[in-house]
Amino acid sequence: MLYLAYCLDNTNSVALRNAKRDENWDYFMVHKEKLKIAGPILAEQDEKTIGSLMIIEAASHAEALHWVKQTPFAKAGLFNSIDIRPWKWVIGKPKEI
């Protein structure tokens, strides 16, 4: 099943995000079979990064949450909140998924 992870950063966390970006990317590359889509959430007024959105393949909500909590961003305390929801891919789904 697919899960959407909506993660909002703590206030004033740009330096932490930048410090962990490469490590987080490496984590994604090692676990790319679980991660279907990922990208930053931007503030409307200045397009600064304020969080992360990920679509994860997992057997359960608990597994998806555990996976997100193992990311370098989460382990470093970047996220103020993590919201995990079941998600159904309808439009734009690649054929191999």
N, C-alpha and C positions, 0 to 999 in steps of 0.2 A: 504494500500500500504506500501511497505517497503522502508526505506530510509537509506542510508549509511551516517554516520556522521564521517568525517575525521577532527580531532581536533589536532592542533599542539600547544605544550606548549610554553610559553614565555621562553626566555633564562634565565638560572640560576634559575630554578623554582623547583628543586628537593625537597627542604625543604617544599615548599608550597604543592606540590603533596603529600609528605609523611604525612604532617599534616592533610590533608583533605581526605586521602585514606579511612579510616573507615567510615566517614560520607558519602562519595560518594558510598561506597559499600552498606550501609544501604538504601540510596536513590534507588539504583538499585533493592534491594530486595523488597522494598515497591511497586515499579513500574515495577516489572518483567514481567507483561503482555504485556508491550510495548517494552521491550528490548529483542531482540532475540539473539544477539551475542555482546560481548564486550571484549576488551582487549587492552593492551598498544601497542603503536607503538615504536619500538626500533631503536636506531642509529646503523648503520651497523658496525662501527669501534669498539665500546665498549659495545654494547647492553644496554646502558642506556636508560631509558624511555624518549621519546621526545614528546609523544602525546597519543591520545586515538582514537580507532576506534570502532564505535558502529553501529549495525543494529537495527533500530527502526521501529516499526509498528505505522503508523500515517495516518490520513485522508488526510493530505496535507503537503506540504513543510513547510508552516508556523507553523503548529502544531509540526512537527519534530524539527524545529529550536527552538521553544519555549521550548520543552521538554529538549533539550540539554542545553539551557541557564538556566534551573532551577536546573541542577545538582550542587552539592556543588563545584566541580572543576571549573565550569564556573562562578558561583557566586563569588568565591574567586579570580577570575581574572587569573586563571591558563593558559587559552588558549590564544594564540596569534592570532589564526585563527580557524574558524569553517566553514567547507565546507559540505553542505548537498546536496545529490544527490539521485534521485529515483534509486532503486536497485531491480533487479529481481533475486530471489533465484532459481538456476537451479540444481546444483549438491550438494548432501549432505544434502538436506532439510529433517528434521525429518517429519515423517508422520503426527504428530499431529498439524503441522503448516499449 
